[in-house]
Amino acid sequence: MSQSAVSFQISPVSKAQDPLIQQKIDLKTKPPGALGQLESLALQIARVQATDLQQTDQPQNTVLKIVQPTMLVFAGDHGIAAEGVSIAPSEVTRQMVQNFAHGGAAINVFCRQVGFKLEVIDCGILTPVEGVEGIIDQRLGAGTGAIHLEPAMALETVDKGFAMARDLIERHHQAGCNLVAFGEMGIANTSSAAAIMAAIMQLDVIDCVGRGTGINSETLERKLMLIELALLLHQSALNGPKSVLACLGGFEIVQMTGAMLAAAERKMLVVVDGFIATAAALVAVQIAPNVRDYLIFAHQSDEQGHQRMLEFLQAKPLLSLGLRLGEGTGAALALPLIQASVNFYNQMASFSDAGIEAVV
């Protein structure tokens, strides 16, 4: 049965009241700009939440909040993995999903540490995990097509994934969550992300492809060749962001893209993790440019091409730790910084409150 096209209505945030918000930030007991990126982050969050609360007439009175922060980890397998473009076989995707469900992965550790609720979504791993609680079934298939030989999926499957993602986000929105972060798991998904990057940014493959989790030079050459073949094969069909996803994407990348769009539609903050999540953000911004207002970029990964992707999106990430794990680990580590920006905005005294001569 054909899935009807899914569209998103995403409002831009208002910047009309930026001077009032910035004045509140500048009048805190500190030199102007002394809290660096935390200040620009507070401005971004205030824009989003003042718009959401319809308090744009007095945004400086908005109390910023992070409510029920939720990490969503999307998992899916890729047909191109059978060609040996990663250090691990596709079976590891399923094994890691089990590890997530049992609480043993890095993302579990970090989510427990910083206060993220964690959910794991099976978007289409080769073999589903059965009899284990905590894995949400949103399967679009048993792995994508091998993108150098055929489309990853049908356009109808992209829309089906978007619809599933919207329902997932709506459930969390109705529960009161106002910040979601996205991670992923899928052997060979850096190949898919690099292909998406090359297609959208019109770059040579060599500028987009990296070593992923640490492949050797011979495997890197194979990866480059196969992605170039994929781009040549689908060249005439890459005529829009949904078509890019259908030809080159992964089931987890599709659902991350849809979830970003759905969260922005609900005026929720979205924390973007590393290279693969940023590829999803790249597609989301092509579909609906206003989604960019809601995106917080957690970190710059160690993956080749991520910096260029961030620059294309005019994004300044909060962290640069040399991470290249995925799973949402960088997004999890960014949550304390996001909370710090909210807390200084809400709680830090102004010069007049503290009886200190202003240094503005």
N, C-alpha and C positions, 0 to 999 in steps of 0.2 A: 504493500500500500504506500502510495506517495505521501511524503511528509510535506505539509504546506510550508511555504517560506516563512521564516521567523524574522521579524524586524524589531528594532529597539528604538524607543523614544528617549533620547538622553539630552537633558537640559544642560546648557553650559552654566558654570557657576558665575555669579555676578562679581565683577571686579570694581564696581562703582564705589563700593565702600572701603576699598583698600586703604585710603589715607587714614580713616578712623581706626581700622584694625592695626595698621602699621604704627600709628601714634601710641596705641596702647602698648605695643611691643617696645617701642622706643623709650617710653616713659618708665619702664621697669628700672630697678636700681642696678644699672650696669651701663657701660658705654654703649652707644649705638652699634649694633652689629656684633657685639662681643660674644654672643652665643651662636654665631656662625649659621650653619645650615639648620640648626634647631629653630631659628627665627623664621627663615623662609618656609620651613615645614609647618610652623604654627600658623603662618599666614594662609598657607594652602588649606589646612584643616579648618581654620576659621571661615574661609570662603565657603567651603563645602557645607559646614554645619550651620552657618548663618543662613545660607540659602535653604537648607533642608528645614530649618525651624521657622522660616519666613520672618527672620528678624533682621533683614538687610537694612532697615532704617536705623537700628542700633546694634550693629554687629559687635561693637566693643563690649556689649553686655552679655553676649553669648558665652555660656559656660561650655567649654569644649569637653567632650566625653569620648572615651573608647569603651564600648559596651560589648561584652561577650566576644572578644576577638577570636576568630575561627580560622584555622589552617585547613585548607582543602588540598589533598594530594591526589592528583589524577594519574592513573596508571593505564598504559596501553602498549601493545607490541607492534613492531614494524617489520613488514616483509623484507625490507632491505637488510635486516640483521642477518639473514641467512647467508649473505655474501661475505660475512666476516669483517664488518666495518667497525667493530667494537672489541674491547678486550674480553667481553663476556658474551655467552650465547643468550638467546631470548628467554630461556628457562629461568634466568636470574631475575627477570622482571617478576615472575610469579613468586619466586622465593623471597624477594624483597617485600612484596605485598604482604606475604605471610609474616615477615619480620615486623612490618609496620603494625599489623593487627595484634601481634604479641608484645609490642612496646619496646622492641630491641634496637631500633635504628637510630641514627643521629637525630633525625627529625623528631622522634619521640622524646629523646632526652632533652632537646632544646625547647620543645613545646611545653614539657612539664616544668622546665626551669623558668620560663618567662611568662607562662600563663595563657598559652594558646590552647583552645579546644581543637582537637585533631580529628579529621574524618578522612577516610581513604575511599576513593571511588574507582571501581574497576570499569574503565571505559572500553576495554576490549583487549585484555591480555589473552595469550594463546589458549590457555586452559584456566577456567575459573577456579578460584579457591572456594572449596565447599566445606561446610561445617565449622566455619570460623566466624565468630561474631565481629561486627565492626567494619565490614567491607560492604560498601553500597554498590549495588548492581545497576550500572548504567551502561551496559555493554552495547557497543555498536557493531560488534563482530569479533572474530577471533584473530586479531592482528590485521593490519592494513595490507593492501597490495604492495608489492615491491615497486617503489616509485620509478625505478629505471626501466621497468618493463610494462607498467600499467598505472592507471590512476590509483592513488592510495584508497579512494572511496568514491562513491557517487555523490553528486551535489545534494541529493535528497538525504543522504546520511549526515552531511554537514548540518542541515536544518534540523534533523532529528537530534543531533548532539546539542545544538543550540537550545532546543526546546527542553531537553533534559537538564541542561545547565541552568536555564532560567527557573525551572521548578525547584532545583536544589537551592539556588540563591533565595528564592521566595520563601522557602521554609525557614532559612536562617534569618531573613529579614523579619518575618512574622514573629520569630522568637525574640526579637529585640537586638540582634547583632547589627553593628554599624561599621565593622571593619573585617574584611576577609583578606586572607593571604593565600597565594597559590604556589603549590609545588607539584612536582611530577616524578614519575618513574617509568622508564621505557627504554630498554636496550636499543641503541641506534637512534634515539630521538635527536641527538645533536646533528645527525645527517639530515633529518627532516627539517629541523630548525634552520640549518645553514642553507638548505635549498630555498626555504621560504624567504630568508634574508636576501639571498641573491636575486630572487624573482622580484621582490617588492622594491628593494633599494637599487636594482639595476647594477649590481656589482659583479665582477668576475668571481667565480667560485673560489679561487685561491684566496681571496680576501675575506671569505666567510667561513671557510672550513678549518677546524682546529683538531686537536688530538683527543677531544672528548675527555674520557676518564683516564687517558694515558696510552694511546695506541702507538706502535712503533712506526718508523718511516715507511716501511713497505705497506702496512695497512692504511696509512694516511694517503698514500698514492692511490690505492684502490678506492678509498672513500671519495677522493677528489674526482676520479674518473667516473664513478657511478653517479655522483650528483650532477656532473656535467651531462652525462647521458640522460638523466631524468629531466633536466631543464631543456635539453634539445627535443626530447620526446614530446613534452607537453607545451612547447613554446607557443603554439597557436591557441592553446586553451587557457593560457594564463592571462585572462582578460578581466580579472576582478579579484578582490580578496577572498571571496568564497570559493572561486575556482582555484585559486592558489592552494587553499586548504584541501579541496577535493583531490587535486593532482598530487600534492607534495606533503600534505600534513599527516598528523597522527591523530588517533581517536582522542588521546589525552590533550593534544594541542587544540583540537576543535572545541572540546568542552571547557578548557581554560579560557579560550577566546570568548565563548558564549557566556561564561560566568563573569568575566570582566565587564562585558557589555550589560549583563543583567544587573550586576552590582551597581554600576554607574547609573543605570536607569532608576535604581532605588536610592540614589544619592548616598551610597555607602563608600567608604574609603577602601581602596584596593592596593595591597602591598604586592609588588611584583618581585619575584625571586631572580634567578639567573638567566642564562642564555636561552633556554627553551621557553621559559615563562615570558621573557622579553620578546621572543618571536611571536608568541600569542598576542602580546600587547601591540606589537607592530601591526598585526592583522586587524585587531580590534580598532585601532586608531584609523586604519584605512576604511573600515566599515562605517565608523561613527567618530569623527574627529573630536567631538566633545568629551569622549571617554578619557582623553588625556588629562583633563582637569582633576580626575579622581584617582589617578595613579601615583603611588609612592614607590620609587625604585629603591630597593633595599641595598643592593650591592653591585659592584662590578666584579664579575667572575674572572677566573683565570683562562677562560675559553677564548680562543682566537675569534675576533669579530665582535665580541660583546661590547667593547668600548665604542666601536663604530656604530653599532645599533643604538646604544644609549645616546650618542651624539645626534644621530638622525632624529631621535625622539625628543631632543633637547632636555635630556634627563641628567640630573646630577645625583648619582647614587649616594646613599648614606654611608656605606662601608666599602672598603677594599681590602679584603683579607686573603686574596689568592685562593678563594674557594672554587671548587669544580666538582661538587658532589650532586647538586640538584636537591631534590626532595622537598624544597622549600626551606632549606637550612639557613640561607642568608636572610630570607624574609623573617624567619623566626628570631634571628639574632637582632634584627632591626627594631623589634617591638619595644624594647626598653627605651630606645631613642625617641620613638614616636610618643610613648607615654611621657617622656621627659619634656618634649615640646608642649604637650597639652598641659602638664603640671606647672611649668613656669608661666605659661600664659594665664592660667587660672589663679595661681597661688602666690606668685612672686609680687612683692610690694612695689608700688610705684614710688617715685621720689617724694611726691606729696604725702602718700601714706606713711612713709618712714621718716618724714621730716628731714630729708637730705636734699642739699642743693643739687638741682639737676645738672647733668653733664652732657645734655643733648646738644 
